[in-house]
Amino acid sequence: MNSQIRSMLDAKSFIKADEKTVPIIEWIPVIDSIKVELEFAEDRQLADFLGIAPSTLSECRSGRLNLSPLAKLQVLIQLGFCKTEDARQILLQEEVAEKKRRAKERQDKKLEMLKAKQIS
């Protein structure tokens, strides 16, 4: 794998931050870069490479599904994060950020319900 994709990830070009500035990788642009780098003509080749079904890749692209942890690990390995600890840290940070985001959504929903009850 060309180190250009790894350096882009290191340069945080595929990383966004949520409200609490927790780094989260934007996986679809990363895997699209891998597709280009490995010169895959079809998403089916990319999906096979990542060990996921082509339909799963399509669902991830549409935002209806998240890339599985195993597929993310495959991406990280291809980017040169050979050390398990490096990959674990990246995936753990993302998992924690996702849990916080879902907890905030639940809290916001509860607050909306309480406000609605107070108004009625």
N, CA, C and O atoms as CSV, one atom per row, in Angstrom:
chain,resi,resn,atom,element,x,y,z
A,1,MET,N,N,0.856,-1.184,0.000
A,1,MET,CA,C,0.000,0.000,0.000
A,1,MET,C,C,0.892,1.233,0.000
A,1,MET,O,O,1.846,1.337,0.770
A,2,ASN,N,N,0.563,2.129,-0.855
A,2,ASN,CA,C,1.305,3.381,-0.947
A,2,ASN,C,C,1.178,4.134,0.372
A,2,ASN,O,O,0.107,4.167,0.978
A,3,SER,N,N,2.266,4.731,0.805
A,3,SER,CA,C,2.241,5.450,2.079
A,3,SER,C,C,1.502,6.778,1.969
A,3,SER,O,O,1.297,7.451,2.979
A,4,GLN,N,N,1.099,7.168,0.758
A,4,GLN,CA,C,0.376,8.430,0.580
A,4,GLN,C,C,-0.946,8.422,1.344
A,4,GLN,O,O,-1.301,9.417,1.976
A,5,ILE,N,N,-1.676,7.308,1.290
A,5,ILE,CA,C,-2.953,7.230,2.004
A,5,ILE,C,C,-2.701,7.283,3.499
A,5,ILE,O,O,-3.409,7.976,4.229
A,6,ARG,N,N,-1.696,6.554,3.956
A,6,ARG,CA,C,-1.363,6.572,5.388
A,6,ARG,C,C,-1.012,7.986,5.826
A,6,ARG,O,O,-1.443,8.428,6.891
A,7,SER,N,N,-0.228,8.708,5.010
A,7,SER,CA,C,0.160,10.063,5.401
A,7,SER,C,C,-1.039,10.993,5.400
A,7,SER,O,O,-1.097,11.923,6.204
A,8,MET,N,N,-2.011,10.755,4.498
A,8,MET,CA,C,-3.228,11.579,4.512
A,8,MET,C,C,-3.997,11.346,5.802
A,8,MET,O,O,-4.518,12.284,6.405
A,9,LEU,N,N,-4.064,10.077,6.223
A,9,LEU,CA,C,-4.761,9.772,7.471
A,9,LEU,C,C,-4.011,10.385,8.643
A,9,LEU,O,O,-4.624,10.952,9.547
A,10,ASP,N,N,-2.675,10.272,8.631
A,10,ASP,CA,C,-1.874,10.877,9.684
A,10,ASP,C,C,-2.045,12.389,9.708
A,10,ASP,O,O,-2.009,13.006,10.773
A,11,ALA,N,N,-2.232,12.989,8.528
A,11,ALA,CA,C,-2.391,14.439,8.432
A,11,ALA,C,C,-3.811,14.871,8.787
A,11,ALA,O,O,-4.159,16.048,8.690
A,12,LYS,N,N,-4.613,13.914,9.193
A,12,LYS,CA,C,-5.970,14.162,9.648
A,12,LYS,C,C,-6.908,14.651,8.548
A,12,LYS,O,O,-7.923,15.283,8.840
A,13,SER,N,N,-6.584,14.370,7.296
A,13,SER,CA,C,-7.470,14.805,6.223
A,13,SER,C,C,-8.766,13.998,6.180
A,13,SER,O,O,-9.753,14.437,5.590
A,14,PHE,N,N,-8.765,12.822,6.803
A,14,PHE,CA,C,-9.978,12.016,6.851
A,14,PHE,C,C,-10.572,11.979,8.250
A,14,PHE,O,O,-11.431,11.147,8.543
A,15,ILE,N,N,-10.121,12.869,9.103
A,15,ILE,CA,C,-10.580,12.840,10.485
A,15,ILE,C,C,-11.401,14.085,10.768
A,15,ILE,O,O,-10.998,15.204,10.452
A,16,LYS,N,N,-12.565,13.864,11.372
A,16,LYS,CA,C,-13.392,14.988,11.782
A,16,LYS,C,C,-13.525,14.915,13.301
A,16,LYS,O,O,-13.168,13.909,13.914
A,17,ALA,N,N,-14.026,15.957,13.886
A,17,ALA,CA,C,-14.194,15.963,15.339
A,17,ALA,C,C,-15.661,16.219,15.652
A,17,ALA,O,O,-16.325,17.006,14.977
A,18,ASP,N,N,-16.152,15.550,16.674
A,18,ASP,CA,C,-17.527,15.813,17.093
A,18,ASP,C,C,-17.533,17.021,18.021
A,18,ASP,O,O,-16.537,17.733,18.146
A,19,GLU,N,N,-18.675,17.238,18.670
A,19,GLU,CA,C,-18.786,18.425,19.530
A,19,GLU,C,C,-17.726,18.504,20.617
A,19,GLU,O,O,-17.364,19.595,21.058
A,20,LYS,N,N,-17.239,17.381,21.038
A,20,LYS,CA,C,-16.250,17.362,22.110
A,20,LYS,C,C,-14.846,17.154,21.556
A,20,LYS,O,O,-13.933,16.778,22.291
A,21,THR,N,N,-14.678,17.397,20.273
A,21,THR,CA,C,-13.406,17.273,19.566
A,21,THR,C,C,-12.746,15.901,19.726
A,21,THR,O,O,-11.526,15.801,19.857
A,22,VAL,N,N,-13.561,14.853,19.715
A,22,VAL,CA,C,-13.034,13.499,19.711
A,22,VAL,C,C,-12.800,13.129,18.250
A,22,VAL,O,O,-13.723,13.222,17.441
A,23,PRO,N,N,-11.591,12.714,17.898
A,23,PRO,CA,C,-11.327,12.405,16.490
A,23,PRO,C,C,-12.108,11.179,16.020
A,23,PRO,O,O,-12.133,10.144,16.685
A,24,ILE,N,N,-12.736,11.322,14.871
A,24,ILE,CA,C,-13.475,10.221,14.265
A,24,ILE,C,C,-13.046,10.138,12.807
A,24,ILE,O,O,-13.041,11.143,12.096
A,25,ILE,N,N,-12.694,8.965,12.375
A,25,ILE,CA,C,-12.268,8.773,10.996
A,25,ILE,C,C,-13.489,8.735,10.089
A,25,ILE,O,O,-14.482,8.078,10.400
A,26,GLU,N,N,-13.410,9.432,8.984
A,26,GLU,CA,C,-14.444,9.335,7.956
A,26,GLU,C,C,-14.043,8.169,7.058
A,26,GLU,O,O,-13.223,8.321,6.152
A,27,TRP,N,N,-14.625,7.014,7.318
A,27,TRP,CA,C,-14.170,5.765,6.730
A,27,TRP,C,C,-14.418,5.675,5.227
A,27,TRP,O,O,-13.580,5.129,4.510
A,28,ILE,N,N,-15.523,6.184,4.733
A,28,ILE,CA,C,-15.835,6.047,3.309
A,28,ILE,C,C,-14.788,6.746,2.433
A,28,ILE,O,O,-14.324,6.137,1.469
A,29,PRO,N,N,-14.394,7.995,2.722
A,29,PRO,CA,C,-13.314,8.576,1.909
A,29,PRO,C,C,-11.999,7.792,2.007
A,29,PRO,O,O,-11.244,7.722,1.037
A,30,VAL,N,N,-11.731,7.212,3.164
A,30,VAL,CA,C,-10.513,6.421,3.323
A,30,VAL,C,C,-10.581,5.179,2.434
A,30,VAL,O,O,-9.631,4.877,1.713
A,31,ILE,N,N,-11.709,4.458,2.487
A,31,ILE,CA,C,-11.778,3.241,1.675
A,31,ILE,C,C,-11.865,3.579,0.192
A,31,ILE,O,O,-11.414,2.797,-0.645
A,32,ASP,N,N,-12.439,4.733,-0.146
A,32,ASP,CA,C,-12.424,5.154,-1.547
A,32,ASP,C,C,-10.989,5.398,-2.013
A,32,ASP,O,O,-10.643,5.080,-3.151
A,33,SER,N,N,-10.170,5.952,-1.152
A,33,SER,CA,C,-8.762,6.167,-1.491
A,33,SER,C,C,-8.034,4.840,-1.684
A,33,SER,O,O,-7.178,4.709,-2.558
A,34,ILE,N,N,-8.385,3.864,-0.859
A,34,ILE,CA,C,-7.793,2.531,-1.009
A,34,ILE,C,C,-8.226,1.924,-2.342
A,34,ILE,O,O,-7.424,1.296,-3.033
A,35,LYS,N,N,-9.494,2.114,-2.701
A,35,LYS,CA,C,-10.001,1.607,-3.978
A,35,LYS,C,C,-9.195,2.187,-5.139
A,35,LYS,O,O,-8.804,1.465,-6.056
A,36,VAL,N,N,-8.951,3.491,-5.090
A,36,VAL,CA,C,-8.174,4.153,-6.142
A,36,VAL,C,C,-6.732,3.656,-6.124
A,36,VAL,O,O,-6.167,3.326,-7.166
A,37,GLU,N,N,-6.143,3.604,-4.928
A,37,GLU,CA,C,-4.741,3.201,-4.794
A,37,GLU,C,C,-4.502,1.779,-5.294
A,37,GLU,O,O,-3.496,1.506,-5.948
A,38,LEU,N,N,-5.420,0.887,-4.986
A,38,LEU,CA,C,-5.269,-0.509,-5.401
A,38,LEU,C,C,-5.847,-0.756,-6.793
A,38,LEU,O,O,-5.844,-1.882,-7.292
A,39,GLU,N,N,-6.338,0.307,-7.404
A,39,GLU,CA,C,-6.865,0.265,-8.772
A,39,GLU,C,C,-7.982,-0.759,-8.941
A,39,GLU,O,O,-8.032,-1.486,-9.933
A,40,PHE,N,N,-8.884,-0.804,-7.948
A,40,PHE,CA,C,-10.065,-1.645,-8.077
A,40,PHE,C,C,-11.043,-0.943,-9.001
A,40,PHE,O,O,-11.307,0.249,-8.846
A,41,ALA,N,N,-11.581,-1.682,-9.963
A,41,ALA,CA,C,-12.531,-1.093,-10.899
A,41,ALA,C,C,-13.941,-1.052,-10.314
A,41,ALA,O,O,-14.738,-0.184,-10.667
A,42,GLU,N,N,-14.244,-1.985,-9.425
A,42,GLU,CA,C,-15.601,-2.101,-8.892
A,42,GLU,C,C,-15.599,-2.132,-7.375
A,42,GLU,O,O,-14.618,-2.518,-6.738
A,43,ASP,N,N,-16.722,-1.716,-6.818
A,43,ASP,CA,C,-16.888,-1.798,-5.368
A,43,ASP,C,C,-16.854,-3.247,-4.891
A,43,ASP,O,O,-16.464,-3.520,-3.756
A,44,ARG,N,N,-17.262,-4.178,-5.760
A,44,ARG,CA,C,-17.244,-5.596,-5.380
A,44,ARG,C,C,-15.821,-6.031,-5.017
A,44,ARG,O,O,-15.629,-6.787,-4.064
A,45,GLN,N,N,-14.831,-5.559,-5.766
A,45,GLN,CA,C,-13.438,-5.896,-5.474
A,45,GLN,C,C,-13.026,-5.304,-4.127
A,45,GLN,O,O,-12.365,-5.962,-3.324
A,46,LEU,N,N,-13.423,-4.063,-3.894
A,46,LEU,CA,C,-13.108,-3.400,-2.627
A,46,LEU,C,C,-13.773,-4.131,-1.465
A,46,LEU,O,O,-13.144,-4.363,-0.432
A,47,ALA,N,N,-15.037,-4.492,-1.632
A,47,ALA,CA,C,-15.765,-5.206,-0.581
A,47,ALA,C,C,-15.098,-6.546,-0.277
A,47,ALA,O,O,-14.941,-6.915,0.886
A,48,ASP,N,N,-14.705,-7.271,-1.323
A,48,ASP,CA,C,-14.015,-8.548,-1.114
A,48,ASP,C,C,-12.710,-8.340,-0.353
A,48,ASP,O,O,-12.374,-9.105,0.550
A,49,PHE,N,N,-11.990,-7.305,-0.728
A,49,PHE,CA,C,-10.723,-6.984,-0.080
A,49,PHE,C,C,-10.936,-6.683,1.410
A,49,PHE,O,O,-10.139,-7.093,2.254
A,50,LEU,N,N,-12.023,-5.962,1.720
A,50,LEU,CA,C,-12.310,-5.598,3.110
A,50,LEU,C,C,-12.980,-6.725,3.887
A,50,LEU,O,O,-13.121,-6.645,5.107
A,51,GLY,N,N,-13.391,-7.768,3.184
A,51,GLY,CA,C,-14.040,-8.890,3.856
A,51,GLY,C,C,-15.481,-8.609,4.219
A,51,GLY,O,O,-15.989,-9.126,5.213
A,52,ILE,N,N,-16.152,-7.778,3.405
A,52,ILE,CA,C,-17.567,-7.476,3.649
A,52,ILE,C,C,-18.350,-7.721,2.363
A,52,ILE,O,O,-17.779,-7.790,1.275
A,53,ALA,N,N,-19.647,-7.849,2.506
A,53,ALA,CA,C,-20.503,-8.035,1.334
A,53,ALA,C,C,-20.601,-6.722,0.558
A,53,ALA,O,O,-20.582,-5.648,1.158
A,54,PRO,N,N,-20.704,-6.796,-0.759
A,54,PRO,CA,C,-20.886,-5.564,-1.542
A,54,PRO,C,C,-22.114,-4.758,-1.103
A,54,PRO,O,O,-22.098,-3.527,-1.121
A,55,SER,N,N,-23.172,-5.467,-0.709
A,55,SER,CA,C,-24.377,-4.768,-0.238
A,55,SER,C,C,-24.087,-4.006,1.060
A,55,SER,O,O,-24.643,-2.933,1.294
A,56,THR,N,N,-23.221,-4.563,1.890
A,56,THR,CA,C,-22.839,-3.887,3.130
A,56,THR,C,C,-22.080,-2.600,2.814
A,56,THR,O,O,-22.308,-1.565,3.440
A,57,LEU,N,N,-21.183,-2.675,1.844
A,57,LEU,CA,C,-20.444,-1.485,1.427
A,57,LEU,C,C,-21.407,-0.427,0.905
A,57,LEU,O,O,-21.265,0.756,1.213
A,58,SER,N,N,-22.379,-0.852,0.122
A,58,SER,CA,C,-23.390,0.074,-0.398
A,58,SER,C,C,-24.179,0.722,0.738
A,58,SER,O,O,-24.439,1.925,0.712
A,59,GLU,N,N,-24.560,-0.080,1.735
A,59,GLU,CA,C,-25.299,0.439,2.893
A,59,GLU,C,C,-24.447,1.437,3.682
A,59,GLU,O,O,-24.962,2.432,4.193
A,60,CYS,N,N,-23.149,1.166,3.777
A,60,CYS,CA,C,-22.237,2.090,4.472
A,60,CYS,C,C,-22.130,3.405,3.708
A,60,CYS,O,O,-22.143,4.479,4.309
A,61,ARG,N,N,-22.025,3.321,2.400
A,61,ARG,CA,C,-21.941,4.530,1.579
A,61,ARG,C,C,-23.179,5.404,1.731
A,61,ARG,O,O,-23.091,6.632,1.744
A,62,SER,N,N,-24.336,4.750,1.845
A,62,SER,CA,C,-25.590,5.502,1.951
A,62,SER,C,C,-25.824,6.053,3.358
A,62,SER,O,O,-26.710,6.881,3.568
A,63,GLY,N,N,-25.023,5.589,4.316
A,63,GLY,CA,C,-25.179,6.059,5.689
A,63,GLY,C,C,-26.156,5.248,6.509
A,63,GLY,O,O,-26.405,5.572,7.671
A,64,ARG,N,N,-26.716,4.195,5.927
A,64,ARG,CA,C,-27.679,3.366,6.657
A,64,ARG,C,C,-27.002,2.366,7.584
A,64,ARG,O,O,-27.645,1.791,8.463
A,65,LEU,N,N,-25.697,2.159,7.386
A,65,LEU,CA,C,-24.959,1.167,8.157
A,65,LEU,C,C,-23.558,1.693,8.404
A,65,LEU,O,O,-23.019,2.431,7.579
A,66,ASN,N,N,-22.967,1.326,9.521
A,66,ASN,CA,C,-21.572,1.677,9.793
A,66,ASN,C,C,-20.668,0.539,9.358
A,66,ASN,O,O,-21.062,-0.627,9.375
A,67,LEU,N,N,-19.464,0.886,8.972
A,67,LEU,CA,C,-18.470,-0.121,8.628
A,67,LEU,C,C,-18.176,-0.944,9.873
A,67,LEU,O,O,-18.035,-0.392,10.964
A,68,SER,N,N,-18.084,-2.253,9.718
A,68,SER,CA,C,-17.862,-3.122,10.877
A,68,SER,C,C,-16.462,-2.907,11.444
A,68,SER,O,O,-15.559,-2.472,10.729
A,69,PRO,N,N,-16.282,-3.212,12.733
A,69,PRO,CA,C,-14.948,-3.087,13.326
A,69,PRO,C,C,-13.897,-3.930,12.595
A,69,PRO,O,O,-12.749,-3.506,12.466
A,70,LEU,N,N,-14.279,-5.110,12.121
A,70,LEU,CA,C,-13.330,-5.960,11.409
A,70,LEU,C,C,-12.909,-5.315,10.084
A,70,LEU,O,O,-11.733,-5.354,9.722
A,71,ALA,N,N,-13.864,-4.723,9.363
A,71,ALA,CA,C,-13.529,-4.035,8.112
A,71,ALA,C,C,-12.656,-2.821,8.396
A,71,ALA,O,O,-11.726,-2.535,7.641
A,72,LYS,N,N,-12.946,-2.106,9.476
A,72,LYS,CA,C,-12.115,-0.953,9.855
A,72,LYS,C,C,-10.687,-1.407,10.167
A,72,LYS,O,O,-9.715,-0.751,9.792
A,73,LEU,N,N,-10.584,-2.529,10.855
A,73,LEU,CA,C,-9.260,-3.060,11.179
A,73,LEU,C,C,-8.506,-3.425,9.901
A,73,LEU,O,O,-7.308,-3.168,9.790
A,74,GLN,N,N,-9.204,-4.022,8.943
A,74,GLN,CA,C,-8.581,-4.354,7.662
A,74,GLN,C,C,-8.066,-3.079,6.975
A,74,GLN,O,O,-6.973,-3.076,6.409
A,75,VAL,N,N,-8.845,-2.011,7.026
A,75,VAL,CA,C,-8.424,-0.732,6.446
A,75,VAL,C,C,-7.172,-0.230,7.151
A,75,VAL,O,O,-6.210,0.178,6.500
A,76,LEU,N,N,-7.183,-0.259,8.476
A,76,LEU,CA,C,-6.034,0.229,9.241
A,76,LEU,C,C,-4.775,-0.588,8.940
A,76,LEU,O,O,-3.681,-0.035,8.836
A,77,ILE,N,N,-4.936,-1.894,8.802
A,77,ILE,CA,C,-3.787,-2.739,8.470
A,77,ILE,C,C,-3.234,-2.351,7.104
A,77,ILE,O,O,-2.020,-2.265,6.923
A,78,GLN,N,N,-4.118,-2.118,6.149
A,78,GLN,CA,C,-3.677,-1.736,4.810
A,78,GLN,C,C,-3.002,-0.371,4.805
A,78,GLN,O,O,-2.172,-0.090,3.940
A,79,LEU,N,N,-3.350,0.470,5.758
A,79,LEU,CA,C,-2.737,1.792,5.866
A,79,LEU,C,C,-1.413,1.756,6.617
A,79,LEU,O,O,-0.750,2.781,6.773
A,80,GLY,N,N,-1.035,0.572,7.080
A,80,GLY,CA,C,0.264,0.442,7.716
A,80,GLY,C,C,0.242,0.492,9.229
A,80,GLY,O,O,1.297,0.559,9.860
A,81,PHE,N,N,-0.937,0.460,9.820
A,81,PHE,CA,C,-1.011,0.408,11.275
A,81,PHE,C,C,-0.866,-1.054,11.677
A,81,PHE,O,O,-1.834,-1.709,12.063
A,82,CYS,N,N,0.353,-1.544,11.581
A,82,CYS,CA,C,0.604,-2.968,11.809
A,82,CYS,C,C,0.524,-3.336,13.280
A,82,CYS,O,O,0.171,-4.463,13.624
A,83,LYS,N,N,0.841,-2.413,14.121
A,83,LYS,CA,C,0.790,-2.718,15.542
A,83,LYS,C,C,-0.667,-2.804,15.974
A,83,LYS,O,O,-1.470,-1.916,15.689
A,84,THR,N,N,-0.984,-3.866,16.651
A,84,THR,CA,C,-2.340,-4.048,17.140
A,84,THR,C,C,-2.747,-2.910,18.062
A,84,THR,O,O,-3.896,-2.469,18.035
A,85,GLU,N,N,-1.829,-2.439,18.866
A,85,GLU,CA,C,-2.142,-1.371,19.815
A,85,GLU,C,C,-2.544,-0.085,19.097
A,85,GLU,O,O,-3.474,0.598,19.526
A,86,ASP,N,N,-1.851,0.251,18.009
A,86,ASP,CA,C,-2.222,1.441,17.238
A,86,ASP,C,C,-3.665,1.339,16.754
A,86,ASP,O,O,-4.467,2.254,16.942
A,87,ALA,N,N,-3.980,0.202,16.125
A,87,ALA,CA,C,-5.320,0.000,15.591
A,87,ALA,C,C,-6.355,-0.024,16.710
A,87,ALA,O,O,-7.437,0.548,16.575
A,88,ARG,N,N,-6.022,-0.685,17.811
A,88,ARG,CA,C,-6.959,-0.768,18.940
A,88,ARG,C,C,-7.284,0.617,19.475
A,88,ARG,O,O,-8.442,0.918,19.765
A,89,GLN,N,N,-6.266,1.460,19.606
A,89,GLN,CA,C,-6.474,2.813,20.129
A,89,GLN,C,C,-7.396,3.622,19.214
A,89,GLN,O,O,-8.293,4.321,19.687
A,90,ILE,N,N,-7.170,3.522,17.915
A,90,ILE,CA,C,-8.007,4.256,16.964
A,90,ILE,C,C,-9.453,3.795,17.051
A,90,ILE,O,O,-10.371,4.613,17.121
A,91,LEU,N,N,-9.653,2.478,17.047
A,91,LEU,CA,C,-11.007,1.946,17.096
A,91,LEU,C,C,-11.674,2.222,18.444
A,91,LEU,O,O,-12.878,2.471,18.499
A,92,LEU,N,N,-10.911,2.179,19.515
A,92,LEU,CA,C,-11.460,2.458,20.836
A,92,LEU,C,C,-11.914,3.913,20.941
A,92,LEU,O,O,-12.996,4.190,21.459
A,93,GLN,N,N,-11.097,4.837,20.454
A,93,GLN,CA,C,-11.490,6.252,20.475
A,93,GLN,C,C,-12.783,6.462,19.709
A,93,GLN,O,O,-13.674,7.187,20.151
A,94,GLU,N,N,-12.872,5.824,18.566
A,94,GLU,CA,C,-14.078,5.982,17.757
A,94,GLU,C,C,-15.297,5.381,18.451
A,94,GLU,O,O,-16.379,5.967,18.427
A,95,GLU,N,N,-15.124,4.223,19.063
A,95,GLU,CA,C,-16.234,3.574,19.763
A,95,GLU,C,C,-16.719,4.436,20.928
A,95,GLU,O,O,-17.924,4.587,21.129
A,96,VAL,N,N,-15.793,4.996,21.687
A,96,VAL,CA,C,-16.156,5.857,22.820
A,96,VAL,C,C,-16.904,7.091,22.316
A,96,VAL,O,O,-17.913,7.487,22.898
A,97,ALA,N,N,-16.413,7.691,21.245
A,97,ALA,CA,C,-17.071,8.874,20.679
A,97,ALA,C,C,-18.482,8.534,20.213
A,97,ALA,O,O,-19.407,9.323,20.408
A,98,GLU,N,N,-18.651,7.369,19.602
A,98,GLU,CA,C,-19.973,6.951,19.122
A,98,GLU,C,C,-20.926,6.712,20.298
A,98,GLU,O,O,-22.097,7.083,20.229
A,99,LYS,N,N,-20.434,6.100,21.366
A,99,LYS,CA,C,-21.268,5.879,22.552
A,99,LYS,C,C,-21.699,7.212,23.169
A,99,LYS,O,O,-22.847,7.364,23.586
A,100,LYS,N,N,-20.782,8.169,23.223
A,100,LYS,CA,C,-21.121,9.489,23.765
A,100,LYS,C,C,-22.158,10.178,22.897
A,100,LYS,O,O,-23.081,10.809,23.411
A,101,ARG,N,N,-22.010,10.059,21.571
A,101,ARG,CA,C,-22.955,10.682,20.653
A,101,ARG,C,C,-24.353,10.086,20.840
A,101,ARG,O,O,-25.340,10.820,20.886
A,102,ARG,N,N,-24.436,8.742,20.949
A,102,ARG,CA,C,-25.733,8.096,21.137
A,102,ARG,C,C,-26.339,8.463,22.486
A,102,ARG,O,O,-27.551,8.661,22.582
A,103,ALA,N,N,-25.517,8.558,23.528
A,103,ALA,CA,C,-26.019,8.944,24.846
A,103,ALA,C,C,-26.576,10.368,24.813
A,103,ALA,O,O,-27.612,10.648,25.415
A,104,LYS,N,N,-25.890,11.255,24.115
A,104,LYS,CA,C,-26.372,12.629,23.995
A,104,LYS,C,C,-27.694,12.677,23.236
A,104,LYS,O,O,-28.592,13.434,23.604
A,105,GLU,N,N,-27.817,11.885,22.191
A,105,GLU,CA,C,-29.070,11.822,21.440
A,105,GLU,C,C,-30.211,11.343,22.329
A,105,GLU,O,O,-31.309,11.898,22.283
A,106,ARG,N,N,-29.954,10.303,23.148
A,106,ARG,CA,C,-30.983,9.802,24.067
A,106,ARG,C,C,-31.366,10.861,25.083
A,106,ARG,O,O,-32.544,11.040,25.390
A,107,GLN,N,N,-30.360,11.568,25.610
A,107,GLN,CA,C,-30.625,12.610,26.592
A,107,GLN,C,C,-31.439,13.746,25.968
A,107,GLN,O,O,-32.388,14.241,26.577
A,108,ASP,N,N,-31.071,14.148,24.772
A,108,ASP,CA,C,-31.809,15.215,24.089
A,108,ASP,C,C,-33.252,14.802,23.833
A,108,ASP,O,O,-34.165,15.618,23.956
A,109,LYS,N,N,-33.457,13.549,23.479
A,109,LYS,CA,C,-34.806,13.038,23.226
A,109,LYS,C,C,-35.639,13.065,24.502
A,109,LYS,O,O,-36.810,13.445,24.481
A,110,LYS,N,N,-35.025,12.660,25.615
A,110,LYS,CA,C,-35.734,12.677,26.894
A,110,LYS,C,C,-36.110,14.104,27.287
A,110,LYS,O,O,-37.217,14.347,27.768
A,111,LEU,N,N,-35.194,15.041,27.083
A,111,LEU,CA,C,-35.478,16.444,27.395
A,111,LEU,C,C,-36.623,16.978,26.544
A,111,LEU,O,O,-37.477,17.714,27.040
A,112,GLU,N,N,-36.644,16.617,25.281
A,112,GLU,CA,C,-37.743,17.034,24.407
A,112,GLU,C,C,-39.069,16.483,24.901
A,112,GLU,O,O,-40.081,17.183,24.882
A,113,MET,N,N,-39.068,15.224,25.347
A,113,MET,CA,C,-40.301,14.605,25.851
A,113,MET,C,C,-40.765,15.306,27.125
A,113,MET,O,O,-41.959,15.543,27.304
A,114,LEU,N,N,-39.823,15.637,28.010
A,114,LEU,CA,C,-40.194,16.328,29.246
A,114,LEU,C,C,-40.755,17.725,28.944
A,114,LEU,O,O,-41.742,18.145,29.548
A,115,LYS,N,N,-40.128,18.430,28.021
A,115,LYS,CA,C,-40.633,19.757,27.626
A,115,LYS,C,C,-42.023,19.660,27.031
A,115,LYS,O,O,-42.876,20.506,27.298
A,116,ALA,N,N,-42.255,18.643,26.234
A,116,ALA,CA,C,-43.568,18.441,25.606
A,116,ALA,C,C,-44.626,18.157,26.665
A,116,ALA,O,O,-45.756,18.633,26.550
A,117,LYS,N,N,-44.277,17.389,27.696
A,117,LYS,CA,C,-45.219,17.091,28.768
A,117,LYS,C,C,-45.540,18.342,29.581
A,117,LYS,O,O,-46.681,18.538,30.001
A,118,GLN,N,N,-44.545,19.178,29.800
A,118,GLN,CA,C,-44.755,20.407,30.566
A,118,GLN,C,C,-45.655,21.394,29.827
A,118,GLN,O,O,-46.424,22.134,30.440
A,119,ILE,N,N,-45.543,21.390,28.502
A,119,ILE,CA,C,-46.356,22.303,27.700
A,119,ILE,C,C,-47.813,21.850,27.684
A,119,ILE,O,O,-48.715,22.688,27.674
A,120,SER,N,N,-48.060,20.529,27.680
A,120,SER,CA,C,-49.438,20.048,27.628
A,120,SER,C,C,-50.147,20.133,28.920
A,120,SER,O,O,-51.316,19.759,29.009
